[in-house]
Amino acid sequence: MATATPFQATPPHNLSRSVREEAEAEANYQISNAASAEPFIPRGDTTVTLNYFRPPEDGSVPFNFVETPPEGQPQRNYTDEDFQVPIHDIRGREDEYTLDKHAFKVVSNVPQSAEPEFVDDESIKKNYYPEVEKLILDHVPGSNKIFIFDHTIRRSSPGANRTPVRRVHIDQTRKSATARVQHHLPEEAEKLLQGRYRLINIWRPLNGPVQANPLAFCSSDTLKDEDLIPVEHRYPDRTGETAGIRYNEGQKWHYLSGMRNDERLFLECFDSEAFKPDTRVQGGRVPHTAFADPRTPEDAVGRESIEVRALVFGP
């Protein structure tokens, strides 16, 4: 007569293979489903292609027409060339960078803006400009007067008025920054130009965290004088000046991965203090550009951003 085998409970870790596989599949699904709720953000150091200035072949003065050029004239008379450039992610080390040395800095945990949509210029001037002015006064030591003269909204969507610019450049030169003071503040210009004056862009995403077309910026202290080429920026009624940047392997490039809506990037395009003899300031000219990160997924959300340009005076 057969003897019954006593019942023994199976320990949890001795589940049958099929049961274990089902449990693992369910766990992986839950992890994958949770991860899919957050966008993929490329992070860490990498190497990217940056588009640099290439001067006119005939040696003429470089120019660019802001609007439709006169008949027979090209939109611009210079070209571009691409270089592979290593780029450093400053996420987690934001506080190491300053305007006086690198010509850029990051400010985090900025309160939500009173500007609701960033689609109407007058509303932006009314609601957002005062916030930018306060931000500069709070984070640029010695500043005592701010004049905001314009802003640009960039969107990656088809048909957008302005899109992210993938070309290494600086918005202003010494000549054009000085002209801005004279143009916007003519009655005070003579006095203001005797003190320290700067031109600073305040950049932020509108639909962060940024997945595609992040902004790259180069440390000012690694830029040589010969790297910077003045370019005439021709308007119908006047001529401004921007700067094209020639490639130099000594330039050190950075970006802030996954930049959020509560973060602001200060980009110092000009600082009069940098031109004084025996100055401690190495900043005052920060090349920057949007770039395509090869790690960005094909279905990434296109970047939307706003940059506000301000003249900053003092101390």
Secondary structure, 3 states (H helix, E strand, C coil): CCCCCCCCCCCHHHCCHHHHHHHHHHHHHHHHHHHHCCCCCCCCCEEEEEEEEECCCCCCCCEEECCCCCCCCCCECCEEEEEEEEEEECCCCHHHCCHHHHCEEEECCCCCCCCCCCCCHHHHHHHCHHHHHHHHHHHCCCCCEEEEEEEEEEECCCCCCCCCCCCCEECCCHHHHHHHHHHHCCCCHHHHCCCCEEEEEEEEECCCCCCCCCEEEECHHHCCHHHEEEEEEECCCCEEEEEEECCCCCCCEEECCCCCCCCEEEEEEEEHHHHCCCCCCCCCCCCEEECCCCCCCCCCCCCEEEEEEEEEECC
